[in-house]
Amino acid sequence: MAFNEFIFNGLKQAIEKGESLESAMLSFYNAGYNKIDIEDSARALQRGAIPQENSANVVSKVSPKREEKDTLWLYITIVLGVVFLSLSGVLIYLLLQKQQNGL
């Protein structure tokens, strides 16, 4: 059975610090990791498996969905910045027009 070494080690460290396996798994779920990778790693940990780097048994590290969320927030921030600057430009233009018409 293949398992994610990163998740496996994270679960192992959490248990060594006194956290329950379920709580450690929930932390990985909430961080956006793949449910199957978490469960496979937990089963491997319960069996006493030892991760072997560059082995055929190890699934390559999967980027958590958090990176996708960070990228989404970056795009939202950029779009809001552009909208803000555009509205500021329109406001300045309108104020200048009003000032020219008033003189």
C-alpha positions in Angstrom: 0.0 0.0 0.0 1.3 3.4 -0.9 1.3 6.3 1.5 2.4 9.9 1.7 5.6 10.1 3.6 5.1 13.7 4.6 1.6 13.0 6.1 3.0 9.8 7.7 5.7 11.7 9.5 3.4 14.5 10.5 0.9 12.0 12.0 3.8 10.2 13.8 5.1 13.5 15.3 1.7 14.5 16.5 1.2 11.2 18.2 4.7 11.4 19.8 3.6 14.8 21.2 0.5 13.2 22.8 -2.1 14.1 20.2 -4.6 11.4 19.2 -4.4 9.9 15.7 -7.9 11.2 14.9 -7.0 14.7 16.0 -3.8 14.6 13.9 -5.7 13.3 10.9 -8.3 16.1 11.3 -5.5 18.6 11.2 -4.4 17.3 7.8 -8.0 17.2 6.5 -8.5 20.9 7.6 -5.2 21.8 5.9 -6.6 20.5 2.6 -4.7 17.3 2.2 -6.2 14.4 0.3 -8.4 12.2 2.5 -7.2 8.9 0.9 -3.5 10.0 1.5 -4.3 10.8 5.1 -6.1 7.5 5.7 -3.4 5.4 3.9 -0.7 7.1 6.0 -2.6 6.5 9.2 -3.1 2.8 8.4 0.6 2.5 7.6 1.4 4.2 10.9 -0.9 1.8 12.8 0.9 -1.2 11.0 4.2 0.2 12.1 5.4 0.8 8.6 8.7 2.7 8.1 8.9 5.2 5.3 11.7 4.6 2.8 12.7 7.6 0.8 12.6 7.2 -3.0 10.8 3.9 -2.6 8.1 2.7 -4.9 5.8 2.6 -1.8 6.0 6.3 -1.2 3.5 8.6 -3.0 5.1 11.9 -4.0 4.2 14.9 -1.8 0.9 16.4 -2.8 0.5 20.2 -2.5 -2.3 21.0 -0.1 -5.3 23.0 -1.3 -4.0 25.8 0.8 -1.7 26.9 -2.1 -4.8 27.2 -4.3 -6.5 29.3 -1.7 -3.4 31.5 -1.3 -3.4 32.0 -5.1 -7.1 32.8 -5.2 -6.6 35.5 -2.5 -3.7 37.0 -4.4 -5.9 37.3 -7.5 -8.8 38.8 -5.5 -6.4 41.3 -3.9 -5.0 42.3 -7.3 -8.5 42.7 -8.8 -9.7 44.8 -5.8 -6.6 46.9 -6.1 -7.3 47.6 -9.8 -10.9 48.4 -9.1 -9.9 50.8 -6.3 -7.4 52.6 -8.4 -9.9 52.9 -11.3 -12.6 54.3 -9.0 -10.1 56.7 -7.5 -9.1 57.9 -11.0 -12.8 58.4 -12.0 -13.4 60.3 -8.7 -10.4 62.6 -9.3 -11.5 63.2 -12.9 -15.0 64.1 -11.8 -13.7 66.4 -9.1 -11.5 68.1 -11.6 -14.4 68.5 -14.1 -16.5 70.0 -11.4 -13.8 72.4 -10.4 -13.2 73.5 -14.0 -17.0 74.0 -14.5 -17.3 76.0 -11.2 -14.5 78.5 -12.2 
